[in-house]
Amino acid sequence: MSLSRLRTFVEVYRQRSISGAARSLNLTQPAVSQHIAGLEVAVGRPLFERQSIGVIPTSAADELAADVGDKLDAAEAALSSARFRSVGVAGALQIIGHADFMAEVLAGELLPLIEAGIRVRMHAGDGPMITSMLLEGHCDLGISAHAVTDSRLQSETLLTCKVLAVAAPSVVQQLITADNLTHAICHTPLLAYNLELSLIDKWLLKNHIKTEQIIPTVVSQDLRALRNLLIKGVGWTVMPEFLCKEQIAKGDLMEIPAPIGTNTVQYYLIWASSALRQARVAHAKEVLLKQFTTAFDEE
């Protein structure tokens, strides 16, 4: 049972498509079909039911995928990383993520990659764009605060960060001295990452602050823009601590005291399994995970 046939099987299983697997593996569709047919002979059971819109895995395929899928990914990643260390394969690494995270956090952890001769290209995008760019092969690694839901992608937690409700000291003073905090918050301009208000709603819910739907005054997917407005005394928001820790220490911003407590947000390093067959991508993934573990465990 060859590794190439197993890789073809895993790709077809994840994509539910012969043609999709062929594109990912740079093979012809007949070659993919032959790999699957050969594997079915070796296993002694059908692995897929062919349909006009793709393929449906059989129970035998489910069992085989559970046995070999993650192990094959890990083995290929280890081989790629070893190959990188032995021959120093360099190239451009395409990373996509939230603009503020990449500027404020990721940039400080890139030195080992740069010293290894890897050229880094950073692209900004929100959760859906990150997923799309990884699946379409336009980017190698993604960093997102959105958990992976697509089976064709894998992820590991890169950083868990506290999120704080913040505003300029003058605005915070107005809020905490108001007779009714809920009423004061609703009548203070809200700055938000997007209209979904995910971080903001979680903070309000945790602190039992019930409000009617709040319409943001300003929306920006780069939270540094919101931070600049906050410092000028405009409104309030909820943001990751890494974006406001320094400004709080300097007195430019102040945390809005949480009646009950704060929340956390997780950032994930995300990749398509097939991307790890490239030595620089496998190496970069391991380096970044190690960098973040070392840097942020020390804090």
Backbone as numpy.savetxt, mean C-alpha at the origin, in Angstrom:
# Nx Ny Nz CAx CAy CAz Cx Cy Cz
7.60 -32.46 -11.83 6.73 -31.27 -11.83 7.64 -30.03 -11.83
7.79 -29.37 -12.99 8.75 -28.29 -13.12 8.27 -27.00 -12.46
9.25 -26.18 -12.05 8.91 -24.89 -11.44 8.19 -23.98 -12.43
8.57 -24.06 -13.70 7.93 -23.20 -14.70 6.45 -23.54 -14.84
6.12 -24.84 -14.78 4.71 -25.22 -14.86 3.95 -24.75 -13.62
4.59 -24.85 -12.46 3.96 -24.39 -11.23 3.72 -22.89 -11.26
4.71 -22.15 -11.76 4.54 -20.69 -11.84 3.40 -20.35 -12.79
3.33 -21.06 -13.92 2.24 -20.82 -14.86 0.89 -21.12 -14.20
0.83 -22.23 -13.48 -0.41 -22.59 -12.78 -0.83 -21.50 -11.80
0.12 -21.04 -10.98 -0.19 -20.03 -9.96 -0.70 -18.75 -10.62
-0.09 -18.37 -11.74 -0.49 -17.15 -12.43 -1.90 -17.28 -13.01
-2.19 -18.44 -13.61 -3.53 -18.67 -14.15 -4.55 -18.69 -13.00
-4.19 -19.32 -11.91 -5.09 -19.42 -10.76 -5.43 -18.03 -10.23
-4.43 -17.18 -10.10 -4.65 -15.85 -9.53 -5.42 -14.95 -10.49
-5.14 -15.09 -11.76 -5.79 -14.19 -12.73 -7.10 -14.76 -13.27
-7.33 -16.07 -13.07 -8.52 -16.71 -13.62 -8.58 -16.53 -15.13
-7.38 -16.53 -15.75 -7.34 -16.24 -17.19 -6.08 -16.82 -17.81
-6.23 -17.58 -18.90 -5.08 -18.08 -19.66 -4.36 -16.93 -20.34
-5.13 -16.05 -20.97 -4.51 -14.94 -21.70 -3.83 -13.96 -20.75
-4.45 -13.70 -19.60 -3.83 -12.79 -18.64 -2.52 -13.35 -18.11
-2.50 -14.66 -17.83 -1.27 -15.30 -17.36 -0.19 -15.26 -18.44
-0.61 -15.46 -19.67 0.36 -15.42 -20.78 1.04 -14.07 -20.87
0.24 -12.99 -20.73 0.83 -11.65 -20.77 1.79 -11.43 -19.61
1.41 -11.84 -18.41 2.26 -11.64 -17.23 3.57 -12.40 -17.34
3.51 -13.60 -17.92 4.69 -14.46 -17.98 5.47 -14.32 -19.28
4.95 -13.46 -20.18 5.58 -13.27 -21.48 5.65 -14.60 -22.26
4.53 -15.35 -22.21 4.42 -16.61 -22.93 3.26 -16.51 -23.91
3.21 -17.47 -24.83 2.05 -17.53 -25.71 0.92 -18.26 -24.98
-0.31 -18.04 -25.43 -1.43 -18.75 -24.82 -1.32 -20.27 -25.00
-0.91 -20.75 -26.18 -0.73 -22.20 -26.31 0.29 -22.76 -25.33
1.36 -21.99 -25.06 2.39 -22.45 -24.12 1.81 -22.56 -22.71
1.00 -21.58 -22.33 0.37 -21.62 -21.01 -0.57 -22.82 -20.93
-1.36 -23.02 -21.96 -2.29 -24.16 -21.98 -1.55 -25.48 -21.88
-0.39 -25.58 -22.56 0.41 -26.81 -22.49 0.95 -27.03 -21.08
1.39 -25.97 -20.43 1.88 -26.10 -19.06 0.79 -26.63 -18.14
-0.41 -26.07 -18.29 -1.52 -26.50 -17.44 -1.90 -27.94 -17.75
-1.94 -28.29 -19.02 -2.28 -29.66 -19.42 -1.26 -30.65 -18.85
0.02 -30.29 -18.92 1.07 -31.16 -18.38 0.95 -31.32 -16.87
0.60 -30.25 -16.21 0.45 -30.29 -14.75 -0.76 -31.13 -14.36
-1.82 -31.03 -15.16 -3.01 -31.84 -14.88 -2.71 -33.33 -15.03
-1.85 -33.67 -15.98 -1.43 -35.07 -16.14 -0.65 -35.52 -14.91
0.26 -34.64 -14.42 1.08 -34.98 -13.26 0.23 -35.12 -12.00
-0.76 -34.23 -11.84 -1.61 -34.25 -10.65 -2.65 -35.36 -10.75
-3.08 -35.65 -11.98 -4.08 -36.69 -12.19 -5.50 -36.21 -12.03
-5.68 -34.90 -12.02 -7.03 -34.33 -11.86 -7.10 -33.03 -12.65
-8.28 -32.67 -13.14 -8.43 -31.38 -13.82 -8.19 -30.24 -12.83
-7.59 -29.18 -13.31 -7.30 -28.03 -12.45 -8.23 -26.85 -12.73
-8.72 -26.75 -13.97 -9.56 -25.61 -14.32 -10.71 -26.06 -15.23
-11.81 -25.37 -15.07 -12.92 -25.51 -16.00 -12.87 -24.33 -16.97
-12.71 -24.60 -18.26 -12.61 -23.55 -19.27 -13.98 -22.97 -19.58
-14.07 -21.65 -19.56 -15.30 -20.95 -19.92 -14.95 -19.83 -20.89
-15.96 -19.25 -21.51 -15.72 -18.22 -22.52 -15.09 -16.97 -21.93
-15.35 -16.70 -20.64 -14.82 -15.47 -20.03 -13.58 -15.73 -19.19
-13.06 -16.95 -19.20 -11.88 -17.26 -18.41 -11.91 -18.69 -17.93
-11.28 -18.94 -16.78 -11.26 -20.28 -16.23 -11.70 -20.23 -14.77
-12.26 -21.35 -14.31 -12.69 -21.47 -12.92 -11.89 -22.60 -12.28
-11.20 -22.34 -11.17 -10.40 -23.40 -10.53 -11.28 -24.52 -9.98
-10.78 -25.74 -10.05 -11.45 -26.87 -9.42 -10.95 -26.97 -7.97
-11.51 -27.87 -7.22 -11.05 -28.07 -5.84 -9.59 -28.52 -5.81
-9.18 -29.28 -6.82 -7.77 -29.70 -6.90 -6.86 -28.49 -7.07
-7.29 -27.52 -7.86 -6.51 -26.30 -8.06 -6.44 -25.49 -6.76
-7.54 -25.42 -6.05 -7.55 -24.71 -4.77 -6.53 -25.32 -3.81
-6.50 -26.64 -3.75 -5.58 -27.33 -2.85 -4.13 -27.10 -3.27
-3.87 -27.19 -4.57 -2.50 -27.01 -5.06 -2.03 -25.58 -4.84
-2.91 -24.61 -5.09 -2.55 -23.21 -4.89 -2.24 -22.92 -3.43
-3.02 -23.50 -2.53 -2.77 -23.31 -1.10 -1.43 -23.91 -0.69
-1.05 -25.01 -1.33 0.20 -25.70 -0.99 1.44 -24.98 -1.54
1.34 -24.47 -2.77 2.56 -24.00 -3.43 2.62 -22.49 -3.68
1.49 -21.80 -3.67 1.47 -20.40 -4.11 2.45 -19.51 -3.37
2.26 -19.37 -2.06 3.14 -18.49 -1.28 4.56 -19.01 -1.23
4.73 -20.34 -1.17 6.07 -20.92 -1.11 6.84 -20.62 -2.39
6.16 -20.69 -3.53 6.81 -20.41 -4.80 7.21 -18.94 -4.87
6.33 -18.05 -4.43 6.65 -16.62 -4.40 7.89 -16.37 -3.55
7.93 -16.99 -2.37 9.06 -16.79 -1.45 10.35 -17.32 -2.05
10.28 -18.49 -2.69 11.48 -19.08 -3.30 12.01 -18.21 -4.43
11.11 -17.72 -5.27 11.54 -16.87 -6.39 12.11 -15.55 -5.89
11.50 -14.99 -4.85 12.02 -13.74 -4.28 13.40 -13.94 -3.70
13.61 -15.07 -3.01 14.92 -15.35 -2.42 15.98 -15.53 -3.50
15.62 -16.23 -4.57 16.57 -16.42 -5.67 16.91 -15.10 -6.35
15.89 -14.24 -6.54 16.14 -12.95 -7.17 17.03 -12.08 -6.30
16.78 -12.10 -4.99 17.59 -11.30 -4.07 19.03 -11.81 -4.05
19.20 -13.14 -4.06 20.55 -13.71 -4.08 21.26 -13.36 -5.38
20.53 -13.39 -6.49 21.12 -13.04 -7.78 21.56 -11.59 -7.79
20.75 -10.72 -7.15 21.11 -9.31 -7.08 22.42 -9.14 -6.32
22.53 -9.82 -5.18 23.74 -9.66 -4.36 24.97 -10.18 -5.06
24.80 -11.21 -5.90 25.96 -11.83 -6.54 26.42 -11.08 -7.78
25.49 -10.47 -8.50 25.89 -9.82 -9.75 25.61 -8.32 -9.77
24.96 -7.81 -8.71 24.72 -6.37 -8.63 23.83 -5.85 -9.73
22.73 -6.54 -10.00 21.81 -6.10 -11.05 21.22 -4.74 -10.68
21.39 -3.76 -11.53 20.86 -2.42 -11.25 19.80 -2.07 -12.28
19.05 -1.06 -12.00 18.02 -0.61 -12.93 17.12 0.38 -12.24
16.12 0.85 -12.94 15.20 1.82 -12.38 14.06 1.11 -11.65
13.84 1.49 -10.41 12.78 0.94 -9.58 11.63 1.93 -9.57
10.46 1.48 -10.02 9.29 2.35 -10.08 8.43 2.14 -8.83
8.31 3.17 -8.00 7.53 3.09 -6.76 6.38 4.10 -6.83
5.19 3.65 -6.46 4.05 4.56 -6.43 3.43 4.54 -5.04
3.01 5.71 -4.57 2.41 5.79 -3.24 1.82 7.15 -2.98
1.33 7.34 -1.75 0.78 8.63 -1.35 1.92 9.66 -1.33
1.69 10.81 -1.96 2.75 11.79 -2.15 3.37 12.24 -0.83
2.54 12.52 0.18 3.09 13.03 1.43 3.92 11.97 2.15
3.49 10.71 2.12 4.25 9.64 2.76 5.60 9.45 2.07
5.59 9.48 0.74 6.83 9.27 0.01 7.83 10.40 0.27
7.32 11.63 0.39 8.21 12.76 0.62 8.71 12.82 2.05
7.81 12.58 3.00 8.14 12.78 4.41 8.77 11.55 5.07
8.48 10.36 4.55 8.95 9.14 5.20 9.83 8.29 4.29
9.31 7.92 3.11 10.03 6.99 2.25 11.38 7.52 1.79
11.43 8.80 1.42 12.68 9.36 0.88 13.86 9.14 1.82
13.60 9.19 3.12 14.67 9.02 4.09 15.18 7.60 4.21
14.49 6.63 3.61 14.88 5.22 3.71 15.43 4.67 2.40
15.68 5.52 1.41 16.09 5.06 0.09 17.60 4.93 -0.09
18.39 5.44 0.85 19.84 5.49 0.65 20.45 4.12 0.35
20.08 3.04 1.05 20.69 1.74 0.72 20.42 1.30 -0.72
19.26 1.63 -1.26 18.96 1.28 -2.65 19.80 2.10 -3.61
19.91 3.38 -3.32 20.71 4.27 -4.18 22.18 3.84 -4.16
22.67 3.49 -2.98 24.07 3.04 -2.87 24.30 1.73 -3.59
23.24 0.93 -3.76 23.36 -0.34 -4.49 23.29 -0.13 -6.00
23.14 1.11 -6.43 23.12 1.41 -7.86 21.74 1.39 -8.49
20.71 1.32 -7.66 19.35 1.30 -8.20 18.85 2.73 -8.38
18.35 3.02 -9.57 17.73 4.32 -9.82 16.27 4.25 -9.40
15.82 5.22 -8.64 14.46 5.19 -8.08 13.59 6.23 -8.78
12.41 5.81 -9.19 11.43 6.71 -9.78 10.17 6.67 -8.91
9.83 7.80 -8.29 8.68 7.85 -7.40 7.50 8.51 -8.11
6.33 7.89 -7.97 5.11 8.39 -8.59 4.04 8.54 -7.51
3.25 9.60 -7.61 2.19 9.84 -6.64 0.86 9.28 -7.13
0.09 8.69 -6.21 -1.22 8.17 -6.58 -2.02 7.78 -5.36
-3.33 7.70 -5.50 -4.18 7.26 -4.41 -4.34 5.74 -4.44
-5.14 5.18 -3.54 -5.26 3.74 -3.43 -5.62 3.03 -4.72
-6.71 3.41 -5.40 -7.07 2.73 -6.65 -6.01 2.84 -7.73
-5.35 3.99 -7.84 -4.32 4.14 -8.86 -3.12 3.26 -8.54
-2.76 3.16 -7.26 -1.64 2.31 -6.86 -1.92 0.86 -7.27
-3.11 0.37 -6.98 -3.48 -0.98 -7.35 -3.42 -1.18 -8.86
-3.97 -0.24 -9.61 -4.00 -0.34 -11.07 -2.60 -0.35 -11.66
-1.74 0.54 -11.20 -0.38 0.64 -11.75 0.44 -0.61 -11.45
0.21 -1.24 -10.31 0.93 -2.47 -9.98 0.42 -3.63 -10.83
-0.88 -3.74 -10.97 -1.45 -4.85 -11.74 -1.12 -4.75 -13.22
-1.03 -3.52 -13.72 -0.72 -3.33 -15.14 0.78 -3.37 -15.42
1.58 -3.50 -14.36 3.02 -3.63 -14.54 3.74 -2.32 -14.79
3.08 -1.18 -14.59 3.73 0.11 -14.80 4.63 0.49 -13.61
4.34 -0.06 -12.44 5.15 0.20 -11.25 5.51 -1.13 -10.60
6.64 -1.13 -9.88 7.15 -2.35 -9.27 6.65 -2.54 -7.84
6.65 -1.46 -7.07 6.24 -1.51 -5.67 5.26 -0.37 -5.39
4.34 -0.61 -4.48 3.41 0.44 -4.09 3.41 0.60 -2.58
3.08 1.79 -2.11 2.93 2.04 -0.68 1.58 2.71 -0.49
0.72 2.07 0.30 -0.65 2.56 0.41 -1.18 2.35 1.82
-2.08 3.25 2.22 -2.79 3.09 3.49 -4.04 2.24 3.30
-4.26 1.76 2.09 -5.42 0.91 1.80 -4.96 -0.55 1.77
-5.62 -1.40 2.53 -5.26 -2.82 2.57 -5.52 -3.47 1.21
-4.72 -4.48 0.88 -4.84 -5.19 -0.39 -6.09 -6.07 -0.38
-6.89 -5.97 -1.42 -8.07 -6.82 -1.56 -8.01 -7.68 -2.81
-7.09 -7.39 -3.71 -6.96 -8.14 -4.96 -5.99 -9.31 -4.74
-6.42 -10.52 -5.05 -5.60 -11.72 -4.82 -4.34 -11.75 -5.65
-4.27 -10.92 -6.68 -3.07 -10.90 -7.52 -1.95 -10.08 -6.89
-2.24 -9.40 -5.80 -1.25 -8.57 -5.13 -0.96 -9.12 -3.75
0.25 -8.87 -3.27 0.64 -9.25 -1.92 1.14 -8.02 -1.18
1.18 -8.10 0.15 1.60 -6.94 0.92 2.15 -7.35 2.27
2.92 -6.45 2.85 3.36 -6.55 4.23 3.24 -5.17 4.86
2.95 -5.14 6.15 2.84 -3.86 6.84 4.21 -3.20 6.91
4.27 -1.97 6.47 5.51 -1.20 6.46 5.62 -0.33 7.71
4.51 0.29 8.09 4.53 1.22 9.21 3.13 1.35 9.80
3.05 1.33 11.11 1.81 1.64 11.82 2.01 2.97 12.53
1.12 3.90 12.25 1.32 5.28 12.71 0.07 5.79 13.42
0.27 6.52 14.51 -0.84 7.15 15.21 -1.38 8.29 14.36
-2.69 8.50 14.38 -3.29 9.64 13.70 -3.86 10.59 14.74
-3.69 11.88 14.50 -4.07 12.90 15.47 -5.02 13.91 14.83
-5.95 14.41 15.60 -6.75 15.56 15.18 -5.95 16.81 15.55
-5.72 17.68 14.57 -4.84 18.83 14.80 -5.41 20.11 14.20
-4.91 21.22 14.71 -5.26 22.54 14.20 -4.24 23.51 14.76
-4.32 24.76 14.33 -3.47 25.80 14.91 -3.85 25.98 16.38
-2.91 26.39 17.24 -3.23 26.57 18.66 -4.44 27.46 18.91
-4.60 28.51 18.12 -5.74 29.41 18.33 -7.07 28.70 18.04
-7.08 27.83 17.02 -8.29 27.09 16.68 -8.59 26.05 17.75
-7.54 25.36 18.22 -7.73 24.36 19.27 -8.31 25.01 20.52
-7.81 26.20 20.85 -8.30 26.90 22.04 -9.79 27.21 21.90
-10.21 27.61 20.72 -11.63 27.89 20.49 -12.47 26.63 20.65
-11.94 25.50 20.19 -12.69 24.24 20.26 -12.83 23.75 21.71
-11.73 23.80 22.46 -11.78 23.21 23.80 -12.49 24.11 24.81
-12.65 25.39 24.48 -13.37 26.29 25.38 -14.84 26.45 24.98
-15.22 25.84 23.87 -16.62 25.94 23.43 -17.53 25.17 24.38
-18.76 25.61 24.49 -19.73 24.94 25.36 -20.05 23.54 24.85
-20.02 23.37 23.54 -20.37 22.08 22.93 -19.33 21.75 21.87
-18.47 20.74 22.15 -17.38 20.39 21.23 -17.91 19.95 19.88
-18.96 19.14 19.89 -19.53 18.66 18.63 -19.99 19.83 17.76
-20.71 20.75 18.35 -21.20 21.91 17.61 -20.03 22.74 17.08
-18.99 22.91 17.91 -17.83 23.71 17.51 -17.08 23.06 16.35
-16.91 21.74 16.40 -16.21 21.02 15.34 -16.98 21.13 14.02
-18.31 21.01 14.11 -19.14 21.07 12.90 -19.11 22.45 12.25
-18.82 23.47 13.03 -18.82 24.84 12.50 -17.42 25.40 12.33
-16.43 24.52 12.35 -15.05 24.90 12.05 -14.68 24.27 10.71
-14.07 25.02 9.79 -13.73 24.46 8.47 -12.96 23.14 8.59
-13.38 22.17 7.82 -12.74 20.85 7.81 -11.86 20.72 6.57
-10.64 20.25 6.76 -9.71 19.98 5.66 -9.57 18.47 5.58
-9.68 17.90 4.38 -9.73 16.44 4.26 -8.92 15.92 3.07
-8.52 14.64 3.20 -7.78 13.95 2.14 -8.69 13.69 0.94
-9.93 13.28 1.22 -10.92 13.07 0.17 -12.31 13.18 0.79
-13.32 13.02 -0.03 -14.69 13.18 0.46 -15.17 12.00 1.30
-14.41 10.90 1.31 -14.82 9.74 2.11 -14.57 9.96 3.59
-13.63 10.83 3.95 -13.36 11.20 5.34 -13.04 9.99 6.23
-12.30 9.03 5.69 -12.09 7.78 6.43 -11.37 8.00 7.77
-10.25 8.70 7.77 -9.52 8.93 9.02 -10.34 9.80 9.97
-10.99 10.81 9.42 -11.75 11.76 10.23 -12.96 11.07 10.87
-13.69 10.28 10.09 -14.86 9.58 10.63 -14.47 8.60 11.73
-13.32 7.92 11.55 -12.88 6.96 12.58 -12.53 7.68 13.87
-11.91 8.86 13.77 -11.58 9.64 14.98 -12.85 10.11 15.67
-13.81 10.60 14.89 -15.08 11.07 15.46 -15.83 9.91 16.13
-15.84 8.76 15.46 -16.55 7.61 15.99 -15.91 7.12 17.28
-14.58 7.04 17.29 -13.89 6.57 18.49 -14.17 7.48 19.68
-14.29 8.77 19.41 -14.48 9.73 20.49 -15.95 10.08 20.73
-16.83 9.27 20.15 -18.28 9.38 20.37 -18.79 10.79 20.05
-18.21 11.36 19.00 -18.67 12.67 18.54 -19.58 12.44 17.34
-20.85 12.59 17.53 -21.83 12.33 16.49 -22.17 13.63 15.77
-21.95 13.64 14.48 -22.21 14.83 13.68 -23.05 14.47 12.47
-23.69 15.45 11.92 -24.31 15.28 10.62 -23.19 15.23 9.58
-23.51 14.89 8.37 -22.48 14.83 7.32 -21.77 16.17 7.21
-20.43 16.12 7.32 -19.63 17.33 7.22 -19.06 17.42 5.81
-19.22 18.56 5.19 -18.66 18.77 3.85 -17.34 19.53 4.02
-16.22 18.95 3.56 -14.92 19.60 3.74 -14.86 20.95 3.03
-14.14 21.86 3.64 -13.89 23.16 3.02 -12.80 23.04 1.96
-11.78 22.21 2.25 -10.67 21.98 1.32 -10.39 20.48 1.25
-10.16 19.98 0.05 -9.79 18.58 -0.15 -8.47 18.53 -0.92
-7.52 17.77 -0.43 -6.24 17.60 -1.13 -5.67 16.23 -0.80
-5.19 15.51 -1.82 -4.60 14.20 -1.59 -3.14 14.30 -1.17
-2.61 15.49 -1.09 -1.30 15.70 -0.48 -1.54 16.44 0.83
-1.41 15.73 1.94 -1.76 16.31 3.23 -0.82 17.43 3.66
0.29 17.57 2.97 1.18 18.70 3.29 0.52 20.03 2.92
-0.32 20.03 1.90 -1.06 21.24 1.53 -2.04 21.61 2.65
-2.70 20.60 3.21 -3.61 20.86 4.32 -2.84 21.35 5.54
-1.69 20.77 5.77 -0.86 21.19 6.91 -0.49 22.66 6.82
-0.16 23.11 5.62 0.19 24.52 5.44 -0.99 25.44 5.77
-2.19 25.01 5.40 -3.38 25.81 5.73 -3.64 25.81 7.23
-3.46 24.65 7.85 -3.66 24.57 9.30 -2.75 25.55 10.03
-1.50 25.59 9.62 -0.53 26.47 10.28 -0.95 27.94 10.15
-1.66 28.26 9.06 -2.14 29.63 8.87 -3.43 29.90 9.65
-3.88 28.91 10.41 -5.07 29.11 11.24 -6.37 28.74 10.57
-6.29 27.96 9.47 -7.49 27.57 8.73 -7.92 26.17 9.13
-9.03 26.05 9.85 -9.68 24.77 10.08 -8.95 23.75 10.91
-9.41 22.48 10.76 -8.85 21.35 11.49 -8.89 20.12 10.60
-8.14 19.10 10.98 -8.17 17.83 10.25 -7.64 16.73 11.13
-7.63 15.52 10.59 -7.00 14.37 11.22 -5.93 13.87 10.26
-4.69 13.70 10.75 -3.60 13.27 9.87 -2.61 12.39 10.62
-1.80 11.60 9.89 -0.79 10.77 10.53 0.20 11.62 11.32
0.68 11.06 12.41 1.56 11.81 13.31 2.84 12.27 12.63
3.35 11.48 11.66 4.61 11.86 11.03 4.49 13.18 10.26
3.27 13.57 9.91 3.07 14.82 9.17 2.93 16.04 10.08
2.71 15.83 11.37 2.47 16.98 12.24 3.32 16.98 13.51
4.10 15.91 13.72 4.89 15.80 14.95 5.84 16.98 15.13
6.57 17.32 14.08 7.53 18.42 14.14 6.82 19.75 14.35
5.69 19.94 13.67 4.96 21.21 13.77 4.34 21.38 15.17
3.93 20.27 15.78 3.42 20.33 17.15 4.54 20.70 18.12
5.71 20.09 17.91 6.87 20.40 18.78 7.27 21.87 18.68
7.13 22.46 17.49 7.50 23.86 17.29 6.40 24.83 17.74
5.21 24.31 18.00 4.11 25.18 18.41 3.29 25.73 17.27
3.57 25.27 16.05 2.78 25.73 14.90 1.41 25.06 14.86
1.36 23.83 15.35 0.11 23.09 15.41 -0.07 22.54 16.83
-1.29 22.13 17.12 -1.59 21.56 18.43 -2.59 20.42 18.23
-2.42 19.37 19.01 -3.40 18.29 18.95 -4.70 18.72 19.61
-5.80 18.40 18.97 -7.11 18.61 19.57 -7.31 17.47 20.58
-7.42 17.77 21.87 -7.51 16.70 22.86 -8.65 15.73 22.53
-8.29 14.44 22.44 -9.29 13.43 22.12 -10.02 13.03 23.39
-11.34 13.18 23.45 -12.09 12.83 24.66 -11.87 11.39 25.11
-11.66 10.48 24.15 -11.50 9.06 24.51 -10.13 8.53 24.08
-9.73 8.78 22.85 -8.43 8.27 22.40 -8.21 8.50 20.92
-7.05 8.06 20.45 -6.66 8.23 19.05 -6.72 6.90 18.31
-6.59 6.96 17.00 -6.57 5.77 16.15 -5.18 5.61 15.56
-5.00 4.55 14.80 -3.76 4.36 14.05 -4.11 4.08 12.59
-3.12 4.29 11.73 -3.27 3.95 10.32 -2.07 3.10 9.92
-2.31 2.10 9.08 -1.24 1.24 8.61 -0.89 1.56 7.17
0.40 1.57 6.89 0.89 1.72 5.52 1.47 0.38 5.09
1.11 -0.04 3.88 1.51 -1.35 3.38 2.46 -1.21 2.20
3.47 -2.07 2.15 4.29 -2.23 0.95 3.61 -3.30 0.11
3.33 -2.98 -1.16 2.50 -3.86 -2.00 3.25 -4.19 -3.29
3.05 -5.40 -3.78 3.69 -5.81 -5.03 2.87 -6.92 -5.69
3.05 -7.04 -6.99 2.50 -8.20 -7.71 3.53 -9.32 -7.61
3.06 -10.53 -7.40 3.98 -11.65 -7.21 4.97 -11.79 -8.35
4.50 -11.56 -9.56 5.37 -11.71 -10.73 6.50 -10.70 -10.73
6.32 -9.55 -10.07 7.35 -8.51 -10.07 8.60 -8.96 -9.33
8.45 -9.89 -8.37 9.60 -10.32 -7.58 10.57 -11.19 -8.36
10.21 -11.55 -9.58 11.16 -12.29 -10.41 12.26 -11.37 -10.93
12.05 -10.05 -10.81 13.09 -9.09 -11.17 13.98 -8.88 -9.94
15.27 -9.07 -10.11 16.19 -9.04 -8.98 16.13 -7.73 -8.21
16.07 -6.60 -8.92 16.09 -5.32 -8.21 14.82 -5.11 -7.38
13.70 -5.65 -7.87 12.44 -5.49 -7.13 12.46 -6.34 -5.87
12.89 -7.59 -5.99 12.98 -8.46 -4.82 13.94 -7.88 -3.78
15.08 -7.38 -4.27 16.06 -6.78 -3.36 15.50 -5.53 -2.70
14.85 -4.67 -3.47 14.29 -3.43 -2.93 13.22 -3.73 -1.88
12.39 -4.71 -2.14 11.35 -5.09 -1.17 11.98 -5.47 0.16
12.98 -6.35 0.13 13.62 -6.79 1.38 14.32 -5.64 2.08
14.98 -4.78 1.33 15.70 -3.65 1.93 14.73 -2.69 2.61
13.63 -2.35 1.93 12.68 -1.40 2.50 12.02 -1.94 3.76
11.64 -3.22 3.74 11.04 -3.81 4.94 12.02 -3.78 6.10
13.28 -4.08 5.82 14.30 -4.06 6.87 14.55 -2.64 7.36
14.61 -1.68 6.42 14.85 -0.29 6.79 13.77 0.23 7.73
12.53 -0.03 7.39 11.43 0.48 8.19 11.37 -0.21 9.55
11.65 -1.51 9.56 11.66 -2.23 10.84 12.72 -1.65 11.77
13.91 -1.41 11.21 15.01 -0.87 12.03 14.76 0.56 12.44
14.38 1.40 11.49 14.24 2.84 11.77 13.13 3.13 12.75
11.98 2.48 12.59 10.82 2.86 13.39 10.67 2.03 14.65
11.38 0.90 14.75 11.41 0.17 16.02 12.27 0.89 17.04
13.22 1.71 16.53 14.12 2.44 17.42 13.47 3.67 18.02
12.36 4.14 17.43 11.72 5.36 17.92 10.91 5.11 19.19
